[in-house]
Amino acid sequence: MKQQQFEAKYRDEWQLFEEQLERLESANSTDTNLSNFASHYRKICYYLALAQERRYSPHLIDKLNGIALRGHQQLYQHKSNIIYNIIAFIVSGFPQHVRKHAKLIGLASALFYGPAIIFGLLVYFSPSLMFSFQSPDQVADLVSMYNPENNAEAAQSRDSEEDLVMFGFYIRNNIGIGFQTFASGILFGLGSMFFLIFNGLALGAASGFLSSLDYDIPFYSFVITHGAFELTAITIAGAAGIKLGFSLLNPGLLSRKQALIIAGRESIQLVYGVMFFLLIAAFIEAFWSSSSILTPTVKFSVGSIMWVGVFSYFYWCGRSSKPSQEELQ
């Protein structure tokens, strides 16, 4: 293909890419279509390689090379911005969203911890109630898992490779529970409420039954550290789901579809934080909670610090000297 034909065929694409570059290079750029930008950038690199291979004029090669260099700079800059945005969200964005939705999270916490405490006490004083909630085989597996003798033998026999396998299992399990609790909120909030109560009952049943067998130390020392992140994440996921449901029940002056879209945008910010917390919980559960080297005293001490740290994180992080409008609402 002659250079003149080459330029005529692809000139419009080069011009469109340069226009996008100018928007990205402007100080107040709001262009976030990075996937499209990356695709165009790859094409520019391809056209540059063709021009060099076909020995087109230095003027054309220099022009394409200049466009490619500008594209590379913007691509690298936006990748850096993504990392910065993730860090900024973790440091300030997530706790700000949690404080903004404190009432909903309080409701979700009551639906989770209330049944856990009540049913836990009932099962502790009447262990036979456990069999109305779980099958005999499930109860036997639970007892075997937290039997001090079995627990120590299993922990000692685990190697680093098995810890990695369990890490993957916990990620899938935790995120599955979190997503289920959130997504079921689309059923007018009832699904999220159901899973909050159900998971609370499961936690209460396990803690009450194991405490009645004097297996409370193995159980609580295992749960306390990663529980600071996992249990908190479940309640926040439930709150995000309830928000979806409430938007359908009370859309105000908006249509239900519009109200759901707006609530979804806000709720997904909470869900991002939930996923982050569940990843931390899975890591701790796989590599710390199951460790046989650490004594229960150490686990209880570190676990207590984690709970205080989580509450402090939500209370203090992301605050400016002046409270934001979101925090005043």
N, C-alpha and C positions, 0 to 999 in steps of 0.2 A: 504494500500500500504506500502511495506517495505521501510525502509530508502534508501537502495541501489537503488531500482527502482525509488524512488522519486528523488534522486540526478541525476540519469542517464537521467530522463525525462526532468528535468528543468535546468540542469547544464549550457547548452548553453545560455539560457536566462539570467542567473545570470552573466555569463561571458560578454555577450553583454552589460548588464547594467553597469558592473564595467568598461568596456572600455569607455562607454559614460561618466561615472563619472570622469574618469581620464582626458578626454578631457575638461570637464566643470571645473575641478579643476585646470587645467593648466592656467598660467598667461595670455597667449595670446589666450584664447579660443574664437572660432568663431561659436561654435555650438549653434544654436538658435532654434532647433526643440524641444521646450519646451512641446508642446502638446504630442508628442511621449514619451518624458522623463517622464512626469507626469503619462502617462498610464503604463509605465514600473515600475515606482515607486509603484503604487498601487498594481501591481502584486507581487512585492517583499514583500510588507506588507502582502499580502494574503498568500504567501508561508511561511512567518515567523509565521503567526498565525496557519497555518496547522502543521508546525513542532513542535510548542509548544503544540498544542492540542494532537498530536500523540506521544508526549514525545520522539522525536528523540534525538540523542546524543547532549550533551551540545556544542560540537565543531561546529556542523552544525547550531544550534540555534544562537550561538555567531557570526558565520560568516554572517548569514542572517541579524542578528540584526545590525551588523557593517555596512553592505551595506545599510540597511534601514536608519540608522542614517546619513550616508553620503548623501544619496539621499534627506532626509528631509532638511539637511543643504543647499544643492544646490538649492532645490526648493524654500526655503524661501529666499535665497540670490537673485535668479532671479526675484522673485516677488518684492523684494525691488528695484532691478535694473529697473524694469518696471516703478515703481513710480518715481524713479530718472530720467529716460529717459523722462517721460512725463513732469516733472518739467523743465528739461533742454531744452526740445523743446519749451515750452511756454516762458521761460526766454530768450533764445538766438536763438534756431533753427528757429522758425517761423519768427521773424523779419529779420534774415539773409536771408531767402528765399524770403521774400518780397522785400528787397533791391536788391537782385540779379535779380529779375524780375520787377524792378521799371518801365522800359519802357512799358512793357506789361500792367502793372497795370495802368499806366498813360493813355494808349490807352483805356482800359476798363472804366476808370473813365470819360474820355471825351465822350465815347459812352453812359454813364449813366447820368452824370450830365448835359451834353450839351443839349440833348433833354428835360430834366427836366426843365432847366432854360428857354429855348426858348418857349416851349409849356406852361409853367407856366405863362409867361408874356403875351402870346397871349390869354390865357383863362382869365386872370385877366382883360384885357382890352376889351375882347369880350366873356363874360361868356357863350353865346350860343354855343360856340365851344365845351363846355364840353359834350353836348348831341350828338356830333359826335363821342365821344370816349366811353361814357357809356350810358346805357339805363336810361330812366327817373326814374325807380324804384331804380337803383343803385345810382343815384344822390340823390334821396330822402333819402336813407339809410345813405349816407355819411353826408348829411346836418343834419339829426337827430342825428347822432353820435357825431357831434362836435358843435351842438347847445349848447351854454353855460348853458341854463337851463336844458336841457335833460342830458347833460354831467355831471352836478353836482348831479342831482338826481340819475343817474345810478351809479356813483362812490360811493355815500353815501350808496346805498342799497347793494353793494357788500360786502360779508364777506370773511374771510380768506379761507374758503373752495372753494368759487368761484374763488378766486385768484389762487389757486392751479390748478383748472380746466383750467383756462385761460393760466396758465404757460405751461401746457401740450399742449394746442392748439397752442400757439405761437411757441413752440419747433417744433412741427410737420409742421406748416406752414412755418417757417423760413428755416428749414433744407430742406423742399421740394423745396422752391424757389432757395436756394443755390445749391442743387444737380442738379436741372433742368438746371440752368444757366451753371454749369460746364459740365455736361454730354452731353449736346447738342452741345458742341464744337467738338465732333467727326465728325460732318457734316462740315468738313473743316473750322471750326471756325464760320461758319455763324449762327449756332444755338445760340451760346453764344452771338454773337453780337446782334441777334434779341431780345433775352430776356433782355439784358442790355438796349437796346433802348426802348423796350416795358415797362419795369419797370420804366425807367426814365420818359417816357411819363405819366405813371399812377401817379407817384409822383408829377410831374409838374402840371398835370390836377387838382389833389386834392388840392395842395397848392394854385394854382392860383384861382380856383373857390371859395374856402373857404375864401381866402383873400378878394375877391370881395364882400363877404357877411359880412365882418368884423368879421369872425370867425377865424381869423388868430392866435390870442393868444391861444385859446384852442387847436388848431391843432399843432402849433409849440412847445408849452410847453409840449404837449404829446409826440411828435416825437423826440425832440432834444437829450434827454439823451440816449435812447436805439439806436437811429439812428447812433450815433458815432460808434457803433459796427455792427449794422445790415447793414447799407448802405455800410460801408467799406468792410464788409464780402462779400456782393453781387458783388462789383467790383473786389475783389480778386478772387472770384469763376469764374467770367467772364474771367479774365486774364488766369486762369488755363485752362479753356475750350478753349480759343483762342490758347494757347500754343499747345494743342492737335491737333487742326486743322492745325496750321502752320507746325507741324511736318509731316503731310500728304501732304501738298502742297509743302514743300521744305525739303525733306528727306536728301538732300546732297548726300554723297557717300553711305549712308545706304539704305537698302530696306525700303519701307514705314512701314512694320511691325516692323522692328527694331527701326526705328525712333519713331514710336508711343509708343513702350515699354519704351524707354528711356525718352521720354517726359512725359509719364504717371507716371513714378517713381518720376520725379521732381514735376509734377503737384499735385500729391497726398499729398505731403508735405504741399503745400498751402491749400489744401482742409481740412487737419487735423486742421489747424489753423482757417479756415473758420468755421468749426463745433464748435470749442471752442468759437469763437466770437459770433456765433448765439445763443449758450446756454446762454452766458452772456446777450445778447440782450433780449432774451425771459424772463429771470429772472427780468431784469429791467422793461420791458414793463408790466409784470404782477403785480409786487409789488410796483413799484415806479411811472411809467408814469401815471398809472390810478388812483393814490391816490388823494382823494379830500381834504386831510389834508394839503398837500403841496401847497403853492401858486405858481403861474406862475413865480414869481421872483426867487424863490428858484430853480425851475426846470430849468429855463434858466441859472442860475448861475452854477448849478451842471453840466448841459448839456455842457456848454462851457468848463468847466474843463475836462470833459470826452473827448471832441474832441481834446483838446490840449494834454491830456494824451495819446490818441491813436497815434497821430502823433509823440509825444516824444518817445513812446514805440518803434515804428518802426525805428525811426532815431537813438536812442541811444543804445537800448538793443542788446546784442550779439556782441558788438564791442570789439575787443581786442586793445591793444596798437598799434599793427601792423594790418593793414587791411588784411583780408584773400584773397586768390586767387579768391574766388567766388565774393567778393565785388569789386575786381578790374576789373572783366570782364564786 
